[in-house]
Each structure stands twice: as structure tokens, then as C-alpha cells.
Amino acid sequence: MNDWIVAHDATQGKKAYAIECLRCGEIQHVATPIDVTCYVAMGRAFEEMHQHCREPALAEARDEPN
């Protein structure tokens, strides 16, 4: 996974097993129990959807008018 895509472990309360993009903040919650191959496929799909997310500071700087 990318550095900004995080797969949470079971100790994260409401985020347990969730997959999160630290750049845009989207969270994919995962219902458990889940087959590990399904979980990996979800992670790969999530990573593909978020591969072009920009870091918040960079996104804000680019969006500000000069």
C-alpha cells in the first residue's frame, strides 16, 4: 500500500479493520468476519482509487488563487 493508505487493526474501535486514506480522509469500513482474500482485494481497490490523492497542504496551496 501507499504511505498514505492505512489498514487499521482490531484495536482502533470504530475504525477496526477499516482502510483509510490519510490524504483525503475517506474511510472504507469493513464488516467482519471477512475472508482474507476479500480484504486484500478491497485494499487493492481502495489503493487504486486513492493513488492520486494529494497531500492536504499541497492541495490547498494549488487551489488558492494568486
DAGI-V425128 format. One record per residue. RES is the residue in one small letter. SS is DSSP state (helix for helix, strand for strand, loop for the rest). Layout:
# DAGI-V425128
<<RES	SS> <RES	SS>>
This chain:
# DAGI-V425128
<<m	loop> <n	loop> <d	loop> <w	loop> <i	strand> <v	strand> <a	strand> <h	loop> <d	loop> <a	loop> <t	loop> <q	loop> <g	helix> <k	helix> <k	helix> <a	loop> <y	loop> <a	loop> <i	strand> <e	strand> <c	strand> <l	loop> <r	loop> <c	loop> <g	loop> <e	loop> <i	strand> <q	strand> <h	loop> <v	loop> <a	loop> <t	loop> <p	loop> <i	loop> <d	loop> <v	helix> <t	helix> <c	helix> <y	helix> <v	helix> <a	helix> <m	helix> <g	helix> <r	helix> <a	helix> <f	helix> <e	helix> <e	helix> <m	helix> <h	loop> <q	loop> <h	loop> <c	loop> <r	loop> <e	loop> <p	helix> <a	helix> <l	helix> <a	helix> <e	helix> <a	helix> <r	helix> <d	helix> <e	loop> <p	loop> <n	loop>>
